[in-house]
Amino acid sequence: MGFYKRYRDTFVVVLLLALPFFFLRATIRRPEDMNWLDQSLMRVAAPVQYAAAALGRGVSHLVGDYVYLVDVKRDNNELYHEVSRLRAETRELARVRAENKRLRSLLGLRDTVPAETASALVIGKDTNAYFRVAHIVLDHPGVAVRQNMPVVALDGAVGVIKRVVGDSATVQLVVDSGFGADVVVERTGARGFVRGIGDDSRYVVRVEYVGTDDGVEVGDLLVTSGKGCRFPAGIPVARVTEVVKRDFGIYQSVEAEPTVDFSRLDEVLIVLTEEKEDCGPAEDRRRVER
């Protein structure tokens, strides 16, 4: 017993060192050259090798899945940023396309106006119970813009210049209570005088001096007559929304809605007309003619 205890540790160490050698020896020998010891070692080693291989495959799959998921997450982040960038570019392209469409239409309008014009950008609007104006800035500085010059847009008359400061100006809108323009009903040729109401809750104008016998109906388009206020003839101003024939008097009560959507007004053209009489005398002439 004392001898066993004395050499036990040495025997275990030698056995542990020898076993790998015998296992290696058994695995590299050809099957027909194996002796009973090699065969015994292979039978003992087979379960251990299978377990080790299964463990290795499991660890390999686990590491592979982790690396794959890391790569997928990175790819997803890259794709997310790429999609966000492309969406931003799409929105910008849509904005530029819409702006180009408006500008092309504005150029087309410029060709139809029988006078020299200057383009301007709307930078703000003020609307209250006392006045309705828009603030514009010229696209090309240095253009000689003066008070009372008419301002038009794609859909029709916008108003007249009321104040000029450098390359910016204030436009009195068609719906302002101080605005007036001589118009005709496009369908019948009946004449009237459009004046802004100044209602701070809606965009609306009234049509004055429309006789009870004049042909005007809801939906009729009112265009500038070319008389007074320097607006070229044929510019749309408003569309009739209400006609009331009074039981007394010689005029009808007519209301209309401007053809220009002032809430979406972005670009305008200033008609660079020569100095002429203002809207006041034009209104006086309408009264005399009536």
C-alpha distance (Angstrom), angle and dihedral (degrees) to the residues before:
residue distance angle dihedral
M1 . . .
G2 3.78 . .
F3 3.80 89.7 .
Y4 3.83 91.1 51.9
K5 3.76 93.6 50.2
R6 3.78 90.5 47.4
Y7 3.79 95.7 53.8
R8 3.85 99.9 28.5
D9 3.76 96.0 97.2
T10 3.78 92.0 45.8
F11 3.80 91.1 50.0
V12 3.81 92.7 50.1
V13 3.78 92.5 49.9
V14 3.79 92.4 48.7
L15 3.82 90.8 47.3
L16 3.80 92.8 50.7
L17 3.77 91.2 48.7
A18 3.79 93.6 46.0
L19 3.81 97.9 46.8
P20 3.83 95.6 67.1
F21 3.80 88.9 49.1
F22 3.82 92.2 52.5
F23 3.84 91.5 44.3
L24 3.80 90.6 50.2
R25 3.79 90.3 45.9
A26 3.80 90.8 51.0
T27 3.81 94.9 48.3
I28 3.80 95.6 50.9
R29 3.79 95.9 47.9
R30 3.75 122.1 92.5
P31 3.82 114.3 -106.3
E32 3.82 93.3 -115.8
D33 3.82 90.9 54.4
M34 3.81 95.9 52.0
N35 3.82 117.7 114.2
W36 3.77 126.4 -154.4
L37 3.82 91.5 -85.8
D38 3.77 93.4 53.3
Q39 3.80 91.3 47.3
S40 3.80 91.2 49.1
L41 3.77 91.2 50.2
M42 3.84 91.9 49.2
R43 3.81 91.2 51.2
V44 3.79 90.6 50.1
A45 3.84 92.8 44.1
A46 3.82 96.7 46.7
P47 3.85 96.8 78.3
V48 3.80 90.4 43.5
Q49 3.80 92.0 49.7
Y50 3.82 91.2 47.3
A51 3.80 91.9 50.5
A52 3.80 91.7 46.5
A53 3.81 91.8 48.4
A54 3.82 91.9 48.2
L55 3.79 90.7 48.8
G56 3.79 90.5 48.6
R57 3.79 92.3 49.8
G58 3.79 91.1 48.8
V59 3.78 92.9 49.9
S60 3.82 90.1 45.5
H61 3.81 92.0 51.3
L62 3.79 91.4 46.5
V63 3.78 92.8 50.8
G64 3.82 90.9 43.5
D65 3.81 92.3 51.1
Y66 3.79 91.0 48.2
V67 3.80 92.4 50.2
Y68 3.83 89.6 44.9
L69 3.79 92.1 51.6
V70 3.79 90.7 47.7
D71 3.80 89.4 51.9
V72 3.81 91.6 45.5
K73 3.81 91.4 51.2
R74 3.79 90.7 49.3
D75 3.81 91.1 47.5
N76 3.80 90.9 47.6
N77 3.80 90.8 52.0
E78 3.79 90.8 49.1
L79 3.81 91.1 48.1
Y80 3.82 91.0 47.9
H81 3.80 91.9 53.4
E82 3.80 90.7 44.3
V83 3.82 91.8 51.3
S84 3.82 90.5 47.4
R85 3.80 90.3 50.9
L86 3.80 92.6 48.2
R87 3.81 91.5 48.3
A88 3.80 90.4 51.5
E89 3.79 90.1 49.3
T90 3.82 90.1 48.5
R91 3.80 91.3 52.3
E92 3.79 91.1 47.6
L93 3.80 91.7 48.6
A94 3.81 90.2 49.4
R95 3.81 89.9 50.5
V96 3.80 92.4 48.1
R97 3.81 91.1 46.2
A98 3.81 91.6 51.4
E99 3.80 90.8 46.5
N100 3.80 91.3 49.3
K101 3.80 89.8 49.7
R102 3.80 91.1 52.2
L103 3.79 92.0 46.4
R104 3.81 92.4 49.1
S105 3.79 89.3 50.2
L106 3.79 89.4 48.2
L107 3.81 89.7 52.3
G108 3.78 88.4 50.2
L109 3.80 89.5 51.5
R110 3.80 89.6 50.4
D111 3.79 89.4 57.0
T112 3.82 90.9 53.8
V113 3.82 96.1 49.5
P114 3.84 108.7 89.7
A115 3.81 93.6 -141.1
E116 3.78 141.3 60.0
T117 3.80 112.8 -80.5
A118 3.81 140.1 -169.7
S119 3.80 124.0 -150.9
A120 3.79 122.6 -131.3
L121 3.79 138.8 179.6
V122 3.81 122.3 -124.7
I123 3.80 108.5 -126.6
G124 3.81 100.7 172.9
K125 3.80 149.1 -16.4
D126 3.80 134.8 -137.4
T127 3.80 118.3 -157.6
N128 3.79 127.9 173.4
A129 3.78 140.3 129.7
Y130 3.81 92.7 -74.0
F131 3.80 106.5 43.0
R132 3.77 143.3 1.9
V133 3.77 115.5 -152.4
A134 3.80 139.9 154.9
H135 3.79 127.2 -145.1
I136 3.79 117.9 -136.4
V137 3.80 137.5 -179.8
L138 3.80 123.5 -152.7
D139 3.79 119.0 -111.3
H140 3.82 89.9 -145.1
P141 3.83 113.3 38.3
G142 3.75 119.0 -139.8
V143 3.81 98.3 44.8
A144 3.82 111.7 141.7
V145 3.81 101.8 -116.5
R146 3.80 118.5 173.9
Q147 3.77 138.0 -172.9
N148 3.85 117.4 -78.9
M149 3.80 95.0 21.6
P150 3.83 109.1 144.8
V151 3.78 120.7 -111.9
V152 3.81 122.5 -152.9
A153 3.80 137.8 -179.5
L154 3.79 136.9 -167.1
D155 3.81 93.1 -78.6
G156 3.78 98.6 42.1
A157 3.79 145.1 -82.4
V158 3.81 117.0 4.6
G159 3.82 102.2 179.1
V160 3.80 141.2 -92.9
I161 3.80 134.0 -66.0
K162 3.80 110.5 -98.5
R163 3.82 102.4 172.3
V164 3.79 135.3 13.4
V165 3.79 123.7 -158.6
G166 3.79 113.7 176.2
D167 3.80 108.5 -59.9
S168 3.81 94.1 -15.8
A169 3.77 130.6 75.6
T170 3.79 143.6 -175.6
V171 3.79 117.8 -122.8
Q172 3.80 122.3 -153.2
L173 3.80 103.2 -140.4
V174 3.79 125.6 -133.3
V175 3.82 89.4 -110.8
D176 3.81 93.9 55.5
S177 3.80 113.2 111.6
G178 3.81 90.6 -125.0
F179 3.81 95.2 55.9
G180 3.81 123.7 99.4
A181 3.80 135.5 168.6
D182 3.78 135.5 174.0
V183 3.83 110.9 -117.3
V184 3.78 142.1 174.6
V185 3.79 130.9 -148.4
E186 3.80 103.6 -108.4
R187 3.81 93.1 -146.3
T188 3.81 99.6 49.1
G189 3.80 106.5 12.8
A190 3.81 92.2 -122.2
R191 3.79 111.2 155.3
G192 3.78 130.8 -131.0
F193 3.78 143.1 152.3
V194 3.80 119.3 -111.0
R195 3.79 116.4 -146.7
G196 3.80 128.1 177.3
I197 3.79 117.1 -115.8
G198 3.81 96.8 -153.1
D199 3.80 93.5 -137.1
D200 3.82 106.5 167.8
S201 3.83 92.2 -154.6
R202 3.81 100.1 55.2
Y203 3.78 144.3 12.7
V204 3.81 107.1 -107.8
V205 3.81 140.6 137.2
R206 3.79 134.5 -164.0
V207 3.78 125.5 -133.2
E208 3.79 114.0 -136.8
Y209 3.81 131.4 -163.1
V210 3.81 95.3 26.6
G211 3.81 104.9 149.1
T212 3.79 122.1 -132.4
D213 3.80 89.2 -116.2
D214 3.83 94.7 48.8
G215 3.78 114.7 108.9
V216 3.81 108.5 -117.0
E217 3.80 128.2 143.0
V218 3.78 138.3 174.4
G219 3.80 108.5 -77.7
D220 3.82 95.7 29.9
L221 3.80 115.0 138.9
L222 3.80 117.9 -126.7
V223 3.81 116.0 -150.9
T224 3.78 132.0 -177.8
S225 3.79 114.9 -88.1
G226 3.81 94.6 -148.7
K227 3.82 91.0 -116.9
G228 3.81 120.2 115.5
C229 3.80 128.9 -8.3
R230 3.82 89.7 50.6
F231 3.82 95.1 -101.0
P232 3.81 111.5 149.2
A233 3.79 113.1 -115.1
G234 3.79 119.3 -93.1
I235 3.84 99.5 30.4
P236 3.85 110.0 141.1
V237 3.79 112.4 -117.5
A238 3.80 109.3 167.9
R239 3.79 145.0 -20.6
V240 3.80 119.9 -124.3
T241 3.82 114.1 -108.9
E242 3.83 101.9 168.6
V243 3.81 136.0 24.1
V244 3.80 121.8 -174.8
K245 3.81 119.3 -177.5
R246 3.79 107.8 -151.2
D247 3.79 122.8 -138.8
F248 3.79 89.9 -133.2
G249 3.80 135.5 31.8
I250 3.79 131.4 40.3
Y251 3.82 99.8 -92.6
Q252 3.80 135.1 73.7
S253 3.80 123.3 -133.1
V254 3.79 107.6 -118.5
E255 3.80 130.7 176.7
A256 3.80 126.0 -173.0
E257 3.79 140.6 -177.4
P258 3.82 118.8 -127.6
T259 3.79 115.1 -108.8
V260 3.82 89.9 -135.3
D261 3.80 117.3 82.3
F262 3.81 98.8 -139.0
S263 3.80 92.5 -171.3
R264 3.83 89.0 66.0
L265 3.78 99.9 35.4
D266 3.83 111.3 136.1
E267 3.81 110.2 150.1
V268 3.80 130.9 28.4
L269 3.79 140.0 177.8
I270 3.78 122.8 -130.4
V271 3.80 112.5 -146.6
L272 3.81 105.5 -137.4
T273 3.80 97.7 -145.6
E274 3.77 126.8 167.3
E275 3.79 119.6 -100.9
K276 3.82 110.2 -77.6
E277 3.77 139.0 154.8
D278 3.79 116.0 -56.8
C279 3.79 129.1 -120.6
G280 3.77 95.0 -85.4
P281 3.81 97.3 69.7
A282 3.81 90.0 43.4
E283 3.79 89.2 58.3
D284 3.79 90.9 47.6
R285 3.82 89.6 53.6
R286 3.80 90.7 52.0
R287 3.82 89.7 55.2
V288 3.81 91.8 48.9
E289 3.81 92.3 47.4
R290 3.79 89.5 51.9
